[in-house]
Amino acid sequence: MKINAYAKINLGLRVVDKRSDGFHNIETVFHRIHLFDEITLQHYDSISVTCTNPQIPINNDNLCWKAVELLQREAGVTSGAKIHIVKNIPVGAGLGGGSSNAATVLRHLPVLWNIRVDNSVLEKAALQLGSDVPFFLKDSTAYAQGRGEKLSYFQLRLPYWIVVVYPNIHVSTPWAYTALSERRGGITPNRQRMINDFSLARLPRWILFNSIFLVRSYLIQRGLPLILENDFEEVVFEQYPHIKEIKMRLVKLGAAYALMSGSGSSVFGLFDDEQSARDAATMFSPNNFVHLTEPDFSIG
């Protein structure tokens, strides 16, 4: 069984406050791009993981390995799986590669094992693996709250060429949260104010949950410029000025919008026309990982 595990970008990200369990409440929009790892699943008595990227652990530290173990326990099965990962998504880029791999394995193991597993079981297992793993259990774009597991899915086909630039800089997510908290003086912002500021939450609930067309129109015509803010840029750009330079350069090269994804270090630019997007991709290609996603791309 061969499956594609797609990467994501964050169309805006707000860190709302720190939770009592040590995690943070966030607000973001997860959106897939046309970049994917290729996963092969096969029947096996035990668990085996291999990968084309030597940076990826192939023991029980691997998220795919952990996904198999979790589902074995949750579903009460003894079957294993042989997993081979062709790694195309760069590691530590803020594009959700590891999370997407783990969720893809969770989604398809029941088919491999020929068993039925409730969605609630998959969701529980996914959240144990990572805060953004639950998003990858379904194919659509999603508005996320909480740790990232409170998801409202909807179809969104952006009418832009998406140029993703990863400068091979690793930004530690725990460091980014700590630095942002220190920058805020240890004072967590008012949650209600943050929700009100986040433009998607201004939508009437009946629009958000019942009208895909209106959500898409709102995002593209009115909401997109407002939600394309990332709280982590404030601290990451100060520590890693080269990442800020990439964002500024994307805008100079014609991007209508540009933003860092997640806690970095990937930055994406949204371009209106193909030639400008391809020219920008060419400009960045010699020294960075660069990927281009066509307009209206969607796997949902």
C-alpha positions in Angstrom: 0.0 0.0 0.0 1.5 3.3 -1.1 0.2 6.6 0.3 1.2 10.3 0.0 1.7 12.2 3.3 1.3 15.9 2.5 3.0 18.9 4.1 1.1 21.9 5.5 1.6 25.6 6.0 0.0 27.8 8.6 -2.2 30.6 7.2 -1.7 32.8 10.3 -0.8 31.7 13.8 -1.7 33.3 17.2 -0.4 32.0 20.5 -3.3 32.7 22.9 -2.1 31.6 26.3 -0.3 28.8 28.2 -2.4 26.0 29.5 -2.1 24.3 32.9 -0.8 21.1 31.2 2.2 23.0 29.9 1.0 23.2 26.3 -0.3 26.4 24.6 -3.6 27.4 23.2 -3.2 28.6 19.6 -5.4 29.7 16.7 -4.3 28.9 13.2 -5.4 27.8 9.8 -3.7 24.6 8.6 -3.6 24.3 4.8 -1.9 21.6 2.7 0.6 22.2 -0.1 1.6 20.0 -3.0 4.6 18.6 -1.2 4.5 15.1 0.2 6.5 12.2 1.6 5.7 8.8 0.0 4.9 6.0 2.5 4.7 2.3 1.8 2.8 0.1 4.2 3.1 -3.7 4.2 2.0 -6.5 6.4 4.6 -7.6 9.0 4.8 -9.6 12.2 6.5 -6.8 14.1 7.3 -3.1 13.4 9.9 -2.0 10.9 10.7 1.5 9.7 13.1 2.5 6.9 13.6 5.9 5.4 15.6 7.5 2.6 16.7 10.4 4.9 19.4 9.3 7.4 18.4 12.1 9.8 15.1 10.3 10.5 15.2 7.7 13.4 14.1 4.2 12.3 13.6 2.9 15.8 10.8 3.4 18.4 11.7 7.2 18.4 10.1 7.4 15.0 6.5 8.8 15.1 5.3 6.2 12.6 6.6 3.4 14.8 4.9 5.0 17.7 1.7 5.3 15.7 1.7 1.5 15.1 2.3 0.8 18.8 -0.5 3.1 19.9 -3.0 1.7 17.5 -2.0 -1.9 18.5 -2.8 -1.0 22.1 -6.0 1.0 21.4 -7.4 -1.6 18.9 -6.2 -4.7 20.7 -4.3 -6.1 17.8 -1.0 -7.9 17.5 -0.3 -7.3 13.8 2.6 -5.2 12.9 3.7 -3.2 9.9 6.7 -2.6 7.6 6.9 1.1 6.8 9.2 2.7 4.2 9.3 6.5 4.0 10.6 8.3 0.9 11.3 11.7 2.5 10.7 14.7 0.4 9.5 17.2 3.1 12.5 18.8 4.8 13.1 17.9 8.4 12.5 20.6 11.0 11.0 23.1 8.5 7.7 23.8 10.2 5.8 22.0 7.5 4.5 19.1 9.6 6.3 16.3 7.8 6.7 14.0 10.8 3.1 14.6 11.9 1.7 14.0 8.5 3.6 10.7 8.3 2.3 9.5 11.6 -1.3 10.5 10.8 -1.1 8.8 7.4 0.0 5.6 9.0 -2.8 5.8 11.6 -5.4 6.4 8.9 -4.3 3.4 6.8 -3.4 0.8 9.4 -7.0 -0.3 9.9 -7.2 -1.0 6.1 -3.9 -2.9 6.2 -5.1 -4.9 9.2 -8.7 -5.3 7.9 -10.2 -4.0 11.1 -12.7 -1.2 12.0 -11.4 1.6 14.2 -13.6 4.5 15.4 -12.5 8.0 14.4 -12.4 8.8 18.1 -9.8 6.2 18.7 -7.7 7.5 15.8 -8.1 11.1 17.1 -7.0 10.1 20.6 -4.0 8.3 19.3 -3.1 11.2 17.0 -3.1 13.7 19.8 -0.8 11.5 21.9 1.7 11.7 19.0 1.7 15.5 18.6 -0.5 18.6 18.7 -0.8 18.9 14.9 -1.1 15.2 14.1 -5.0 15.2 14.4 -5.2 17.7 11.5 -3.7 15.2 9.1 -6.4 12.6 9.8 -8.6 14.4 7.2 -7.8 16.0 3.9 -9.3 19.5 4.1 -8.1 22.9 5.3 -8.9 23.5 9.0 -9.3 26.3 11.5 -7.6 25.0 14.6 -7.9 26.0 18.3 -6.7 24.5 21.6 -3.4 22.7 21.2 -4.3 22.5 17.5 -6.7 19.6 17.9 -10.0 21.5 18.0 -10.6 21.5 14.2 -13.2 23.0 12.0 -12.6 21.6 8.4 -13.6 23.4 5.2 -12.5 23.3 1.6 -10.1 26.1 0.6 -8.5 26.4 -2.8 -6.2 29.4 -2.8 -6.0 31.2 -6.1 -2.3 31.7 -5.7 1.0 30.1 -6.6 2.6 29.1 -3.2 6.4 29.4 -3.1 7.8 27.8 0.1 11.4 28.6 1.0 13.2 26.6 3.7 16.7 28.0 4.5 18.0 24.9 6.3 17.8 26.7 9.7 16.4 24.7 12.6 14.2 26.7 14.9 13.3 24.9 18.2 9.6 25.1 18.8 10.0 24.9 22.6 12.5 27.8 22.4 10.1 29.8 20.3 7.3 29.4 22.8 9.6 30.3 25.7 11.1 33.3 23.9 7.6 34.6 23.0 6.4 34.2 26.6 9.5 36.1 27.9 8.9 38.8 25.3 5.4 39.2 26.6 6.7 39.7 30.1 5.1 36.5 31.4 1.7 38.1 30.9 -0.7 35.9 28.8 -2.9 38.0 26.5 -6.6 38.1 27.0 -8.1 35.1 25.3 -11.3 36.8 24.2 -9.4 39.7 22.7 -7.2 37.3 20.7 -10.2 35.5 19.4 -11.9 38.7 18.5 -8.7 39.9 16.7 -8.5 36.6 14.8 -10.5 37.4 11.7 -11.9 33.8 11.1 -13.6 34.0 14.5 -15.4 37.2 13.5 -17.3 35.1 11.0 -20.9 34.3 12.1 -21.0 30.7 13.2 -23.5 29.7 10.6 -21.1 30.9 7.9 -18.1 29.2 9.4 -19.7 25.8 9.8 -22.4 25.7 7.1 -21.1 27.5 4.0 -17.8 26.4 2.4 -18.3 28.9 -0.4 -18.8 31.9 1.9 -15.8 30.9 4.0 -13.6 30.7 1.0 -14.9 34.0 -0.4 -14.4 35.7 3.0 -10.8 34.4 3.4 -9.7 35.4 -0.1 -11.5 38.8 -0.4 -11.5 40.1 3.1 -9.9 37.8 5.7 -6.7 36.6 4.2 -4.7 39.9 4.7 -5.9 40.0 8.3 -5.1 36.4 9.4 -1.7 36.3 7.7 0.1 37.2 10.9 2.4 34.9 12.9 3.2 35.7 16.5 6.4 33.7 16.3 7.9 36.1 13.7 8.5 38.6 16.4 11.1 36.5 18.3 12.3 34.3 15.4 13.1 37.2 13.1 15.2 38.8 15.9 17.1 35.6 16.6 17.4 34.6 12.9 17.4 37.7 10.7 18.0 35.7 7.6 14.5 34.3 7.9 13.1 37.8 8.0 15.2 38.6 4.9 13.5 35.8 3.0 10.1 37.1 3.8 11.0 40.6 2.7 12.6 39.3 -0.5 9.6 37.3 -1.4 7.5 40.5 -1.2 10.0 42.4 -3.3 9.9 39.6 -5.9 6.2 40.0 -6.3 4.4 38.0 -3.6 1.0 39.4 -2.7 1.5 38.1 0.8 4.4 36.3 2.7 4.6 34.7 6.1 6.7 32.3 8.2 4.9 29.0 8.7 4.5 27.7 12.2 7.6 28.4 14.4 9.8 28.4 11.3 12.0 28.3 9.6 10.0 27.9 6.3 8.6 31.0 4.8 5.9 31.0 2.0 4.9 33.6 -0.5 1.5 33.8 -2.3 1.9 34.9 -5.9 -0.8 36.0 -8.3 1.0 34.9 -11.5 3.0 31.9 -12.4 6.0 33.6 -14.0 6.7 35.7 -10.9 6.3 32.6 -8.7 8.7 30.6 -10.9 11.2 33.4 -11.0 11.2 33.7 -7.2 11.6 30.0 -6.9 14.6 30.1 -9.2 16.1 33.0 -7.2 16.0 31.1 -4.0 16.8 27.6 -5.3 20.7 27.6 -5.2 21.0 27.9 -1.4 17.6 26.8 -0.1 15.0 24.1 -0.3 12.2 25.5 -2.5 8.8 24.1 -3.4 6.1 25.4 -5.7 2.4 24.6 -5.3 -0.1 25.5 -8.1 -3.2 27.6 -7.5 -6.4 25.9 -6.2 -4.5 22.8 -5.1 -6.5 20.6 -2.8 -6.5 16.9 -1.9 -9.9 17.1 -0.2 
